Amino acid sequence: MTSEIPEKLYFKIGEVSKIAGVAPHVLRYWESEFTSIKPKRAGSKQRLYRRKDVELILAIQNLLHDQGYTIAGARKLIDETEDIKSLYLEEKIEDHHAQLGSIKEELIELRNLLSTKK
């Protein structure tokens, strides 16, 4: 999944599919399960997703595929969350917390080594 969203006003379903790393039929299914996803329709009836739709889809993808939520659980969490970006960037934040934790442990070990040598 690429969480980089290009600077565009509208995205076609194929573009959103590539960005989120899911098939187009999955996006159509998510539209029926998550009423917040409301793509506009072009004159040719083609779906046109806005940036906020893409952000929501990335959040749903992260919750369902990466974090193991059910659709009902993801829907509830999304309804309770004000900042959708935090849901799809959360994975990266957790990685940083894990790295900081290991750095902290190493620093404590170094401090203990230095204090025992005195």
Secondary structure, 3 states (H helix, E strand, C coil): CCCCCCCCCEEEHHHHHHHHCCCHHHHHHHHHHCCCCCCEECCCCCEEEEHHHHHHHHHHHHHHHHCCCCHHHHHHHHHHCCCCHHHHHHHHHHHHHHHHHHHHHHHHHHHHHHHHCC
